[in-house]
């Protein structure tokens, strides 16, 4: 495995036992075409090749993909449901978890929808979000948004660790990022997810909880 992308996913508690340990992931081979060179500050429209936007949460559409810039710093790449979900998660962080949101703004440039394989591309500061991470199956809409918000903070931590020259994958990195995630969830005040992530923190040395070593991650 190469140290190119730190993966992250969702958990569904008692609702979906198969997802119980999918709070984050390990590393995979980096994709050669993960992100373009323009997504961080530009959005593409049908009428023109590229336009620069400074409007918070402005949205333009080309074919079926929406590119949205949030707070002028984060580009969101995905279809309309994903864009809306991600905007909502960022708004929750901005209004209820200021410290986590500040870290997200500092260490994530792009949030991009993928079918599966959630993870942080630390080289481009791109958070790749799988469908099960964005829309946690088995949970209501508000909880899905809170879960996604927590994952964004978690993966911004991996990006921060890499940027600071610290260990950004493996047990110690996962523990640090789960602690950041928990702090955000406590600020948002979601008891279920708080207890779940706290359980992973408490059991970080239990091999059954080492989701970052799971070769069959599907989130």
C-alpha positions as CSV (number, residue, x, y, z in Angstrom):
1,X,0.0,0.0,0.0
2,X,1.3,3.5,-0.7
3,X,0.7,6.5,1.5
4,X,-1.4,8.4,-1.0
5,X,-4.9,8.5,0.4
6,X,-6.3,8.1,3.9
7,X,-9.7,6.5,3.6
8,X,-12.8,7.3,5.7
9,X,-16.3,6.0,5.9
10,X,-19.6,5.7,7.9
11,X,-21.0,3.8,10.8
12,X,-24.6,2.7,11.3
13,X,-24.6,1.3,14.8
14,X,-27.1,-1.5,15.4
15,X,-29.0,-0.6,12.1
16,X,-26.3,-2.0,9.8
17,X,-23.8,-4.2,11.6
18,X,-21.7,-4.6,8.5
19,X,-20.8,-0.9,8.7
20,X,-20.2,-0.7,12.4
21,X,-16.5,-0.2,12.2
22,X,-16.3,2.0,9.1
23,X,-15.3,5.3,10.8
24,X,-12.2,5.7,8.7
25,X,-9.9,3.8,6.5
26,X,-6.3,3.0,5.5
27,X,-4.4,3.9,2.4
28,X,-4.8,3.0,-1.3
29,X,-2.9,3.7,-4.5
30,X,-3.6,7.4,-5.4
31,X,-5.8,7.8,-8.5
32,X,-4.0,9.4,-11.5
33,X,-7.0,11.6,-12.3
34,X,-8.4,12.3,-8.9
35,X,-8.8,16.0,-9.4
36,X,-8.3,18.6,-12.0
37,X,-6.2,21.7,-11.6
38,X,-9.1,24.1,-11.7
39,X,-11.6,22.8,-9.1
40,X,-10.3,24.7,-6.2
41,X,-11.2,28.2,-7.4
42,X,-13.2,27.8,-10.5
43,X,-16.5,26.3,-11.5
44,X,-17.5,25.2,-15.0
45,X,-20.6,26.4,-16.8
46,X,-22.2,25.2,-20.0
47,X,-21.8,28.7,-21.5
48,X,-18.1,29.2,-20.9
49,X,-15.1,27.0,-20.3
50,X,-14.3,28.4,-16.8
51,X,-15.5,31.2,-14.6
52,X,-14.2,32.4,-11.3
53,X,-16.8,32.7,-8.5
54,X,-16.6,34.5,-5.1
55,X,-20.2,33.9,-4.2
56,X,-20.6,31.8,-1.1
57,X,-22.4,28.6,-2.0
58,X,-22.9,29.6,-5.6
59,X,-23.8,26.7,-7.9
60,X,-23.3,26.1,-11.6
61,X,-24.0,23.0,-13.5
62,X,-22.3,21.2,-16.4
63,X,-24.1,18.1,-17.6
64,X,-25.0,16.1,-14.5
65,X,-22.3,17.4,-12.2
66,X,-22.5,20.4,-9.9
67,X,-19.5,22.4,-8.7
68,X,-20.1,24.6,-5.7
69,X,-17.7,26.9,-3.9
70,X,-18.4,27.2,-0.2
71,X,-17.0,30.2,1.7
72,X,-14.8,30.9,-1.3
73,X,-12.4,28.1,-0.3
74,X,-14.0,24.7,-0.7
75,X,-15.1,23.3,-4.1
76,X,-17.8,20.7,-4.0
77,X,-17.9,18.3,-6.9
78,X,-20.9,16.0,-7.4
79,X,-24.6,15.8,-8.4
80,X,-27.2,18.1,-6.9
81,X,-28.2,15.8,-3.9
82,X,-24.5,15.4,-3.0
83,X,-23.9,19.1,-3.3
84,X,-26.9,20.0,-1.2
85,X,-25.9,17.4,1.5
86,X,-22.3,18.6,1.6
87,X,-23.4,22.3,1.8
88,X,-25.7,21.4,4.7
89,X,-22.9,19.5,6.5
90,X,-20.6,22.5,6.2
91,X,-23.3,24.9,7.4
92,X,-23.8,22.7,10.5
93,X,-20.0,22.9,11.2
94,X,-20.0,26.6,10.6
95,X,-22.8,27.3,13.0
96,X,-22.2,24.6,15.7
97,X,-18.6,23.4,15.5
98,X,-16.4,26.5,14.9
99,X,-13.1,24.8,15.7
100,X,-13.8,21.9,13.4
101,X,-15.0,24.2,10.7
102,X,-11.8,26.3,10.9
103,X,-9.7,23.2,10.4
104,X,-11.8,22.1,7.5
105,X,-11.4,25.5,5.8
106,X,-7.6,25.4,6.4
107,X,-6.9,21.8,5.2
108,X,-9.6,20.8,2.6
109,X,-9.7,22.4,-0.8
110,X,-12.2,20.1,-2.6
111,X,-14.9,17.7,-1.5
112,X,-15.7,15.3,-4.3
113,X,-18.4,12.6,-4.7
114,X,-17.4,9.1,-5.5
115,X,-19.4,5.9,-5.5
116,X,-17.2,4.2,-2.9
117,X,-13.7,4.6,-1.5
118,X,-14.1,7.5,0.9
119,X,-10.8,9.0,1.8
120,X,-8.5,12.1,2.0
121,X,-6.1,12.7,-0.8
122,X,-3.6,14.5,1.3
123,X,-1.6,15.6,-1.8
124,X,-4.4,17.6,-3.3
125,X,-6.3,18.2,-0.1
126,X,-9.3,16.5,-1.7
127,X,-11.8,14.7,0.4
128,X,-13.4,11.9,-1.6
129,X,-16.8,11.0,-0.2
130,X,-18.5,7.7,-1.0
131,X,-22.3,7.4,-1.2
132,X,-22.5,5.5,2.1
133,X,-20.6,8.2,3.9
134,X,-22.6,11.1,2.4
135,X,-26.0,9.4,2.9
136,X,-25.6,7.1,5.9
137,X,-28.1,4.3,5.2
138,X,-30.4,3.6,8.1
139,X,-30.4,7.1,9.5
140,X,-32.7,10.1,9.0
141,X,-31.8,13.1,6.9
142,X,-30.6,15.3,9.8
143,X,-28.4,12.5,11.2
144,X,-26.9,11.8,7.8
145,X,-25.9,15.4,7.6
146,X,-24.3,15.4,11.1
147,X,-22.4,12.1,10.3
148,X,-21.1,13.6,7.1
149,X,-20.0,16.8,9.0
150,X,-18.1,14.7,11.4
151,X,-16.3,12.8,8.7
152,X,-15.3,16.1,7.0
153,X,-13.6,17.2,10.2
154,X,-12.0,13.8,10.7
155,X,-10.4,13.8,7.2
156,X,-9.4,17.4,7.5
157,X,-7.3,16.2,10.5
158,X,-5.5,13.7,8.2
159,X,-4.7,16.6,5.8
160,X,-3.5,18.7,8.7
161,X,-1.2,16.0,10.0
162,X,0.3,15.5,6.5
163,X,0.8,19.2,6.0
164,X,2.5,19.5,9.4
165,X,4.8,16.6,8.6
166,X,3.3,14.3,11.2
167,X,2.2,10.7,11.0
168,X,-1.0,10.9,9.0
169,X,-2.0,7.3,8.6
170,X,-2.2,4.3,11.0
171,X,-3.3,3.9,14.5
172,X,-2.0,7.1,16.0
173,X,-3.3,9.3,13.2
174,X,-6.7,7.6,13.4
175,X,-6.9,8.2,17.1
176,X,-6.0,11.9,16.7
177,X,-8.6,12.4,13.9
178,X,-11.3,10.5,15.8
179,X,-10.7,12.9,18.8
180,X,-11.2,15.9,16.4
181,X,-14.3,14.2,15.0
182,X,-15.7,13.6,18.5
183,X,-15.1,17.2,19.5
184,X,-17.1,18.4,16.5
185,X,-19.9,15.9,17.3
186,X,-20.0,17.0,20.9
187,X,-20.3,20.6,19.8
188,X,-23.2,19.6,17.4
189,X,-24.7,17.5,20.3
190,X,-25.5,14.2,18.6
191,X,-25.5,11.6,21.4
192,X,-25.6,8.5,19.3
193,X,-22.6,9.4,17.1
194,X,-20.7,10.8,20.1
195,X,-21.1,7.5,21.9
196,X,-20.1,5.5,18.8
197,X,-16.9,7.5,18.1
198,X,-16.0,7.5,21.8
199,X,-16.3,3.7,21.7
200,X,-13.9,3.5,18.8
201,X,-11.5,5.8,20.6
202,X,-11.7,3.6,23.8
203,X,-11.1,0.5,21.7
204,X,-8.5,1.8,19.3
205,X,-6.1,-1.0,20.2
206,X,-8.7,-3.7,19.7
207,X,-7.9,-5.5,16.3
208,X,-11.7,-5.7,15.7
209,X,-11.8,-1.9,15.6
210,X,-8.9,-1.4,13.2
211,X,-11.1,-0.4,10.3
212,X,-8.1,1.4,8.7
213,X,-6.6,-2.1,8.0
214,X,-9.8,-3.5,6.4
215,X,-9.1,-4.5,2.8
216,X,-12.8,-4.8,2.0
217,X,-13.8,-1.2,2.7
218,X,-16.9,-0.3,0.6
219,X,-17.9,3.1,2.0
